[in-house]
């Protein structure tokens, strides 16, 4: 997991890579817990090759309790659908222009 602060907005972009399981979901949850109210944060799953089903619950809880506006990028339809079932209605598009 790497993070990047985008200028000039100060938005935070979090790149996730490889395997995303319960451990990684917990790490993302800790990061989201430190976000400031009113800030904007994008979780970029484009580099994730394996998304384990056990990670959905922890990720959903972290996104729902995050004080920042959280956008999700790079999720497959199945993953977006599972998160919606768990109550996550985060925008599918990033809240700010992000580099590709």
N, C-alpha and C positions, 0 to 999 in steps of 0.2 A: 504494500500500500504506500503510495506516495501522495503528498499533498502539494498543491500549488496555489498561491494567492494571486488572483488576477488583478492587474492594474487596469484602469484606475478605480474600478468599483470596489476592490477589496474582497470580492466574492471568493469563496474557497472551492477549489476543484480537487476531488479525491479520486485518484486513479486506482482501481483495483485490478489485480492481475492473477492469473493462474487459477488456483482452487479457492472457492469461497464456501467455507463451511461454518460450523458453529463458533470456532475460535476466531475466525476473521469477522464474523458478525458481531461478536462480543467486542472486538477491537474497534469496529466502526461505531458501535453503540457508545463506547467510552469517548470517542472523538465527538460524536453528535451531542453528547452530554455536556461538552465544554463550549458548544456554540453559543454565541450571543443572541439574545432576543432581537429579532428584526434583521439579522444577517441572512445572507443567501449562501447555500451550499449545494454543490452538485456531486452526487456519487456516480462515477463513470465505471460501469461494469463491462465496457467494451473489451477489455483484456482478459475477462474471466472466461476460462475454458470449461470449468466444472463448477456448477452451482448445486450444492447439496441441499436436499429438501429440509434437513434439520436446521438450516440457517434461516429459513423464512420467519419463524416465530420471533427470534431475537432481533432480526432486522426490522420487522414490522413494528415491534414495540419501540425500538430506538427511534425510528422515523416519526412515529406518532407522538412521542414525548419530547422531540427536539424543539427547542424554542425558535430555531431558525427556519426559514423557508427551504425545504429540501426538494431537489429535483433528482430524478433518476434517469440515467442515460445508459443505453446499451443493453437493456434487458430484453430477453425473448418474450414472446406473447404469453407463454406458459408462466413465466416468472412474474410478469405484470399482473396476470389474472390471479395467481396465488396471493400476491400482496393485496390486491383489491379484496379478495375473500377475507383477508385478515384485517381489513379496515384501512389500508393505506391508499389514499387518493392523491399521492404526490404527483406533481406534473411530470409528464413523460418527456417534455422538452426542457432543456436547461433554462434557468431563469435569466441567464445572461449569455452573450455571445462567448463561445468557448473555442479555443484553437482545436483543430482536428488532429 
